[in-house]
Amino acid sequence: MNRTVVSFVSVLTLAVAALGACAAAHAQSAGLQSPSSDHQNGLSAAFTKPATSALIAIHQAKQNIANVVSKNLPLGYYNPDLAAQAYDQVRQSQIAATTNGDQQAAALLGKYFTKVKTWAEQYKVARQSLNATKTMGENMLAHDSGWQAIESCEKAFNTMLVNRVYHEIASCE
């Protein structure tokens, strides 16, 4: 992993942790329940950190594939190690899931990973069969409903991790 990616991952992880701590402090000062305590859908700190790492790893794999598709690059530019790293991170977050909210979010994270993997495989198969009509063209991703759902899922999942409360995300299903 290069320095820029490591720095981005570190900054994002710290930002999520800081936002979670600020939200918890605000809730306690307002006399509200902490997002992760005694709440059926709360996400624990032990889960949130590996889940954030998993989301970042999935994002990196997804962006690698998107670059290959949008720039009409040969499949040799795709880095399969990114998908393997993302899978490992997803598994780590699933292992760390302890609360009901954690477990539901971990299952949803697994579905999101599968959704990205399935989306990527459709492009791989089309490229291997030399079907350029489905894999090449101007603004290919802008017109891809699968890509739009993946982007929507990622944004909503990121918000869920920051808020540390599980909620269903239709675009991840």
N, C-alpha and C positions, 0 to 999 in steps of 0.2 A: 504494500500500500504506500502510495507516495505521501509526502509531507502535507500537501494541500488537503488531501482526503482525510488524513489523520487529524489535522487541525479542524476541518469542518465537522468531523464526527465529534471531536472533543468539545468544540464550542456548542454544537447542537445539544449534546448530552448535558452540558452544564446549564444551558438555557432552559431545557425542560425541567431539570432538577430545581433550578431557581424559581421558575414559574410555579411549580408545584408547591414549593415551600412558601412562596408569597401568598398563594391561594389559601393554603392551610392556615397561615398566620392571620390573614384577613377574616377567614371564616371564624376562627377562634375569638378574635377581637370583637367581632360582630355578634358573638354568642351563637353562631351557627355551628352545625356539625361539620367536622373535618371531612373532606371528600373521601378519605380512605378509611375513616374509623366508623364502625357500626353502621355502615351503609352497605346494603346488599350488593350494590354495583360498584363500590369503590375499588380503585386499583392501588395495590400496595407499591411502595417504593422498590421493594425487592423484585417486582415484576416490571415496573415501568422502565427501569434502566436497561435490562436486556431487550425489552420490547422496542425501545427507542433505537437501540443498536440494530435490531432486526429490520426495523422500518428503513433505516439508513442504508443497510446492506441491500434490501430489496430495491430501494430507489437507485442505487448505483448500478445494479444489474439491469433494471428497467431502462435507465438512461443509456447504458451501453447498447442495448438492443435498439432503442429509439434512434440513436446516432447512426447505426448501421442501416436502418430502414430509411430515415429521412435524408441521408446523404448518399443512398444507393451504393453502399459499400459492399464488397464481397463478404461472405460469411466468415472468412478468416479474421475479420476485425472483431468479431464477437468473442468476448472473454468468458468462457464457461466457468472459470474459477469464481467469478462474481456471484453466479447463481448458487454454487456450492457453499460459498461463504454465507449467503443470505439464508439458505436452508439451515445451516448450522446455527445461525443466530435465532432463527424462528424456533428451532428445537430448544435452545437454551432458554428462551422466554417461556416456552410451554412448560419446561421443567420448573421454572421459577414461579409459576402461577400457583398461588395459595388460596386466595379468596374466590368467591363466586364470580365477582367481576373480573378478576385476573383470568380465570378459566374461560369465561365467555370471550374475553378480549383475545386470549391466546388462540382459541379456536377460530376467531374471526381473522386473526393475523395469518393463520395457516391457510384459510380460504383466500385471503388476498395474495399470498405467495403463489398458490395454485392458479389463481386467475392470471397473474403476470406470466407464469410459466406457460400456461395454455395459450395466452396471447402471443408470446414469443415463438412457440412451436408452430403456430399457424403460418408465421412469416418464414420460418426455417423450411417447412415443408414446401411452401409455394416457391421459395427460391431454389430449392433442390430440384423441383420439377420444372424449373425454368419458366414459371408462370409469372411473368413480370406485370401482368395486368392487375394483380392483387398485391404487389409488393413495391411497385415503383410508380412515381408520379409526383407532380407538384403538390405540396401540402398534404401528403398521404396521411399523416397522423391527424391532421385537423379534421379529416373526414372519416376517421376510424372510430366507430362507437365504442369498441372495446378499449381503445386508448383513453377515450373520454371517461369511461367508467373507472378505469384504473387510476387516472389522475384524481377523480372525485373521491375515490376510496382513500387514496393516500392522504389527501388534505383532511378529510374527516377523521381518519385514524390519528393523524398528528394532533388534531384538536382534542380528541378523546384522551390521548396520553398526557397532554398538557393539563387538562382539567382533572385528570385522574379519576374519572367516572366512566364506567362502561355504558355505551348505548349502541343500539343496533345501527348499522350503516348499510342501507339497501344496495349501494353501489359496490360493496365488497362481496355480496352474496353471489 
